Amino acid sequence: MNLKFYYMLNPQLSIIIPVYNVEQYINQCIESILAQKYQDYEIILIDDGSTDCSGEICDNFARKDHKIKVIHKVNGGVSSARNIGLQMFSGSYVTFIDPDDFIEVDTYTKNINILLNNKEIDILQYPCCRYFHPQHIEDDQIPNRLIIGKEQMFSNWWAGNPIHYSTCNKIFKRNIFNRIRFLEGHLSEDTRLLVDLCKVAHSIYLSDQGKYFYRAREGSHTYTYSFNTHIDLFNAHFEIYKELIKYSSLIPQRAIAFNRIFRRLIQAQISNPRTNLFTEYQHINSYFPTWKDIYMSQSKDKQWLSIAKILGAKRFATLFIYYLKFKKITNKKA
């Protein structure tokens, strides 16, 4: 059999890239993959209704390289595009890259070798850094470590450290996504997914090999904290919190996790004071940590949470927002 044809049908790694209006960055993203010494892969580019030249750039790459496939679709968001890729990928492993990001040379060679030599690994995470420009790169080095078991995985993932929320700096076994899909219509799609991933995976390996360059840029969804973004993150972290309280070993973390979702709800209220968040405040009150949880907490905000527990979530949030407004006025007068 022609090996070129065989690899087209049976790539070892599938790389799914959702593409939307990134003509300025998509070349670097794709070229960083093509520059890898590792070649047993397919690239699936999902053009999510781009209105710039992104779709045309993708088509040009596909004409030059048989490993690249392009799908053009009506705009539906990042999750929708990734889910299309999950419906059609062929690899034994699958990974994701955002179209404005790129990877270091030999990232896949080194990490695929780890996976092939350690078949028990379901998910591999490799290093990720924040790329502002060539002279400003914020690195994040995490030592090699194998984490085994649902509870251990969740305890190292719920807060986004050392296991990152992002799915982009990870390589997954094919079967992990047999029944899992990204939740469409949400901005915090990666954060929401961790609860489901912890239910199906048995192990994750933290690798110190290779690097994912996450481009920190203005206009990116990650840095756009509108009311909808705050609410979306609130709901995502609320799902994480409901999973976290099932583990007795994580009791000291309950108040910290709750504090995160409560603060997010207050930020949403500040961004849109007139919106009625009655249902969200009801959820908060029904899941408020017990006095014992607050006492055992490692959080620095025990006093803050204690007052909120006494007053109730809505009343505390209202008074806190008034306090912030008063403080702002006072500072201006000073």
N, C-alpha and C positions, 0 to 999 in steps of 0.2 A: 504493500500500500504506500502511496505517496505520503511522506511524513507531513508535508505542508498541509495537505488535505485532512490528514488525521487530526492534527492539532487544531484546525479550524472547527472540527466537529467535537473534539474532546479536550478543550483547554483545561489546564490544571487550575487556573485562577481566572475568575470573572471580575472585572473592574467596572462598577456602575457609576456613571457620572451624570447627574441631572444638570441640564444646561438652560440658563435663562439670562439673556442680555448681559453676557460677559465677554464681548468681543475683545476687550482690552486684556483679558487674562487667560482665555481658554487655550491659546497657543502654548503658553508656558506650562499649563497643566498637562496637556496631552504630550508635549515634547519631553516632559520629565519622566513620563512612563515609557515612551519609545526609547529613551536613553538608557534604560535599565539593561544590564547584561542578561537578566532573566527574560525569557521570551515566550514561555508557555502560558500565554494569557489571551483573553479577549477583552476588548474595551467596548462597553455598551454606552453610547452617548444618547441621552434622552433629551431632545430639544423640546423644551416645555413651552412652545408657542413664543419663542423669542421674536422681538420686533426689530432687533438690530441685525448684524451680520453673523451672529453666533451660529445659527443653523447652517449657513453657507460654509463657514469655516469647518464645521464638523464634517460636512459632505466632502470637502476637499481632502481632509485627512483620510476619510474612508476610501476614496478613490485610489489613494496611494498605498494603503496598507490593508491587507485582507483580514487582519485581526480586529479591525475596527468596524463596528456596526452602528448605524444611526437610525433612531426612531424620531419622527416628528409628530407632535401631538398638540392638541389644544391646551392652553395654559391651565394647570390644575394645582400647581405648587410643588415644592420639593418632594413631599411624601408621595404624591401621585406619580411623579416621574420615577422615583426610586422603586415604587411598587411595580411599575411597568417593567423595569429592569429585572426585578425578582421573578417575574412571570416567565422570562425568556432566557435567563442565564444558563450556561452549560457546565461551568466549572465545578471541580470538586471542592473548591473554596471560593468565597466571594468577599469582596471588599468594596468600599465606597470612597470616592473622592469628590469634594465640592469643586466646581469648575473654576473658582478663583484661587484655589490652593494648588500646591505641587509637592512632590516628594523628592527626597535625596536619592542620588545614584546608589544602586544596589540595595535599596530598601527591601524589595521583594525577594531578591536572591537569598539574602541572609535569613529572612523570617520564614520564607517557605521551607528552607532547609530545616529550620527548627521544628516546624509543624510535621514535616515528613519523617523526621527522626523521633518524634514524640507524638504518636497517634492518639494519645489520651487527651491531648489539648483540643478543646472545642473552640476557644476564642483566643486569639493572640492580639495583644495591644503593643504597639511600638511607639517610640517617643514622638511627642508633638511639641512644636514651638510656635510662638506667636511672631509672625513676620510683618513688621511695619515697613521696613525698607532694608536694603542690604547692610546698612550700618546699624540697624536697630532690630535685633532679634532676641526675643525673650525665651530662653531655653528652659526646659523642664525635664530633668533627668531623674528617672525612677529606676532603682536597681532591679536586676532580674529576679523574678519571683513567680512561683507556681501557686495559684490559689485554687483549692479543691473544695467542692461542696457548695450547695445552694446558700446556706447561711453565711459562710465565709465570703462568698462572692458578693452577696448583698451588702454585708457589713463594710466591705471595701469599695463599694460602688455607690451607695445611696447618696453620699455627699459629693460625688464627683472627684474623689481623690482617695487612694492613688489610681483607681480605675476611673477614667474620664467618662463623662456623659456621651461624648461624641462617638458615633459609629465609624467615623472616617479614618481614624488611626487604628483600626482593628481589622483582622482577617478572620472570617468565620468559616467553620465547616458548613458544607452545603445544607445538611439536615437541620441546622439551627433555624433556617427560615422556611421549613416545610409548612408551618402553620402561622408564622408570625408575619405581619405586615406593618408598615408605618401608618400611623393614624393620620388620615388626610384632613386638611383644613386647619392644621395647627402649626405654630412656629417652633414649639419645643418638642419636635418629633423624636429626637434622639433621647432626651431626658425621659419622656414617657415610656420609651421602649425598654428601659433597663429592667423593670419589674418582670416583663414577659421573658426577656433573655435569661434572667436568673432562674426562671422556672424550667427552662428546657436545657440549658447548658450545665455541665458538671464541673468544668474547670476553665480557668482563664490564665494565660501566661503573660506576665509583664516582661517584655523584651527591651533590652537597651540597644538594639540594633536598628539601623536606619533612622529615618526622620520624616515626619509629616509637617510641612510648612503651612500653618493656618494664617491666611492673610487677614490682618486686622485692617479694615477699611471703612470709611464713612459710607453710610447707606446700606451696609450689610444688615440683614435681619437680626443678627446676633447683638448688634449695638442699638437697635431701634426699640426703645422701651416705651411704647405707647400703652394706652389702657388695655388694648387687646393682648399685647405681649405680656403685660403683668398678669392678667387673668389667666392666660394660657399657661404661664409658668406656675401660677398658683395651683391650677388644676393638676398639672404634671407632678409637682412636689407633694400635693395632697395624696395622690395615688401612691407615691413612694412612702409617705408617712403611714398610710393605712397598712402597707405591707410591713414596714419597720416594726410596728407595735405588736406584730405576731411573734417576735423573737425576744425571749426573756433576756438573752445575752446583750441586747441592745437597749435595755431599760435606761442606762445612763445617757443614751443618745436621744431619748424621746423628746425632752424639752428643747434640745438644740434643733431637732428636725421640725418640731412644731413652731418654734420661734421663726424659722425660715419661711414657712408658709403664711404665718400671721403677718409678718413684716411685708411679704409680697402683696397680701390683700390690702394692707394699709397704703402701700405705694400705688396700687390700682385706684383706690379711693381718692388719693391726693391728685392723681393724674386726671380724674374725671369725677369731681365732687358730687355732681348731680345724679350720677347713676345709682340706682337702687341695688345694693348688694346684700339684701336681706337673707337670701338663700345661702350665700357664701358664709355670712356671719353665723347662721344657724349651724352649718357644717362645722365651723370652727368651734363653737360652743360644745357641740356634741362629742368632739374628739379632743377636748382640752385635756392636757396632762393632769394626772392626779397630783395631790399635794406631795405624795411620796415620790412620784416621778420628778417633780420640780426639786425636791430636797436632794435626791440622788443625782441630779443632773450635773454635768461638767460645764454647763453653760454659764457664762458671765452675766446673763440677763435674768437671774432668778427673781430679783426684786421686781423687774419689769413685768415678768410673767405672773408673779404673785398678785400684783395690783390688777392686772388684766383679768385674772381668774375671779377676783372679788367683784369687780365692776361689770364683768361681761364683755365679750369681744367688741360689740358694736359701740357701747358707751365709752369704753377705753379708747377705741380708735377715733371717735368723734372728739373727745377731750384732747387727745394727742395731736390731732390735726389742728385744732384751735391753738394749742400751745406753740406749734411750729409757725403758724401765721403770726401770733403775737411776738414770737422771738424775731421773726423776719422784720416786722414793723419796728420793733425796738432797735434792732441793729442798724436799720436805715436812719433812724433819728440820731443815733450815736455818731 
